[in-house]
Amino acid sequence: HDVNLGADEFRNTLMAEQEFYVNEMNPGEGIALNEALCENIFMVLVCILNCIPIFLVGKPGSSKSLSLELIASNLNGKTSKSPFFEDFPAVEI
């Protein structure tokens, strides 16, 4: 397939995908959907689904633990709260 995306179009598509996954997890009130949280969740999810090891590193307060908590509470296989995640594997973190 011949797909030609400009830098802005690629960035917008990637950000929309990140926000989609985070919103499906229903993060709850009071949790800011900042760039760091969206990126961490997206990267951890991609790595889990592709069996790729990942290290989350960053400054304190950059949503590392929160992203793992959200993934652990939402990726529960058939018992997931969101129908979207029911076909994803159950994970233990």
Backbone torsions as a table, in degrees:
resi	resn	phi	psi	omega
1	HIS	NA	141.1	179.8
2	ASP	-101.3	102.0	180.0
3	VAL	-118.0	121.4	178.8
4	ASN	-117.5	106.6	177.9
5	LEU	-111.7	135.9	172.9
6	GLY	-76.5	168.7	-177.9
7	ALA	-59.2	-44.7	-179.3
8	ASP	-66.5	-41.0	179.8
9	GLU	-65.2	-41.4	177.4
10	PHE	-63.4	-46.7	179.5
11	ARG	-59.7	-44.3	179.9
12	ASN	-64.9	-39.9	178.4
13	THR	-64.9	-44.3	179.5
14	LEU	-63.5	-43.8	179.2
15	MET	-65.2	-37.8	178.1
16	ALA	-64.8	-40.5	177.8
17	GLU	-65.1	-43.9	179.3
18	GLN	-60.0	-46.7	-180.0
19	GLU	-64.5	-35.6	178.9
20	PHE	-60.6	-49.7	-178.9
21	TYR	-63.3	-42.6	-179.5
22	VAL	-64.2	-43.3	179.7
23	ASN	-65.4	-32.9	176.6
24	GLU	-66.4	-22.1	-180.0
25	MET	-83.4	-6.2	-178.8
26	ASN	46.7	70.3	-174.4
27	PRO	-61.5	-21.0	178.7
28	GLY	98.4	165.9	-179.0
29	GLU	-72.9	146.7	177.9
30	GLY	87.4	-4.6	178.2
31	ILE	-101.4	118.3	-179.5
32	ALA	-78.2	127.2	177.8
33	LEU	-84.4	69.1	-177.8
34	ASN	-81.5	172.6	-176.5
35	GLU	-60.8	-41.4	-178.6
36	ALA	-63.2	-44.3	179.9
37	LEU	-63.0	-47.5	-179.6
38	CYS	-61.2	-43.7	179.9
39	GLU	-65.0	-44.1	-179.1
40	ASN	-62.7	-46.9	180.0
41	ILE	-61.6	-45.4	-178.5
42	PHE	-61.8	-46.7	-177.6
43	MET	-67.2	-42.2	178.6
44	VAL	-64.1	-42.1	179.1
45	LEU	-62.7	-45.5	178.1
46	VAL	-60.4	-43.2	-178.8
47	CYS	-68.3	-39.0	177.4
48	ILE	-62.9	-46.6	-176.7
49	LEU	-67.6	-22.5	-179.3
50	ASN	-109.6	10.4	179.1
51	CYS	53.9	46.1	179.5
52	ILE	-110.7	124.7	176.8
53	PRO	-63.3	148.0	179.0
54	ILE	-144.4	142.1	171.8
55	PHE	-112.2	126.2	174.2
56	LEU	-95.1	116.1	178.2
57	VAL	-125.9	150.2	178.4
58	GLY	167.4	175.4	-179.5
59	LYS	-67.9	156.8	174.3
60	PRO	-56.9	138.5	179.1
61	GLY	86.1	11.2	-178.3
62	SER	-97.1	26.0	170.9
63	SER	69.5	22.9	179.9
64	LYS	-67.3	-53.9	-178.7
65	SER	-65.6	-40.6	-180.0
66	LEU	-62.0	-41.6	-179.8
67	SER	-63.5	-39.9	178.5
68	LEU	-68.9	-38.1	177.1
69	GLU	-62.6	-43.4	179.4
70	LEU	-64.9	-40.6	178.5
71	ILE	-64.9	-46.0	-178.6
72	ALA	-63.1	-36.3	-177.7
73	SER	-82.1	-12.3	-177.9
74	ASN	-110.7	-28.6	179.9
75	LEU	-90.1	83.2	-178.0
76	ASN	-120.7	25.1	179.1
77	GLY	62.0	-136.9	-176.4
78	LYS	-64.2	-19.3	-179.2
79	THR	-96.0	13.3	178.5
80	SER	-63.5	145.9	179.0
81	LYS	-65.1	-39.4	-178.7
82	SER	-91.8	127.9	176.5
83	PRO	-56.0	-28.9	179.7
84	PHE	-60.8	-37.6	-175.8
85	PHE	-89.7	-0.1	-178.1
86	GLU	-64.0	-29.4	179.6
87	ASP	-89.2	-2.6	177.1
88	PHE	-84.8	156.1	-179.6
89	PRO	-70.0	150.6	172.5
90	ALA	-76.8	136.8	-178.4
91	VAL	-126.7	153.2	171.9
92	GLU	-122.5	127.8	-179.6
93	ILE	-119.8	NA	NA
